[in-house]
Amino acid sequence: MLHVTLTEVYGNISRLRSAESQQTQ
């Protein structure tokens, strides 16, 4: 199993969300 820290997950999510919002809007 791959263990990822919550900080890494949150960082990736925030990055993806910001990128999506920039592309869509």
C-alpha positions in Angstrom: 0.0 0.0 0.0 1.1 3.5 -0.7 1.1 5.8 2.3 0.8 9.5 1.6 0.9 12.3 4.2 -2.3 14.4 4.6 -0.3 17.5 3.8 0.8 16.0 0.5 -2.8 15.0 -0.4 -4.2 18.4 0.6 -1.4 20.2 -1.3 -2.3 18.2 -4.5 -6.0 18.8 -4.0 -5.6 22.5 -3.5 -3.3 22.7 -6.6 -5.7 20.7 -8.7 -8.7 22.8 -7.6 -6.9 26.1 -8.2 -5.9 24.9 -11.7 -9.4 23.7 -12.5 -11.0 27.0 -11.3 -8.5 28.9 -13.4 -9.2 26.8 -16.5 -12.9 26.7 -16.2 -13.4 30.4 -15.3 
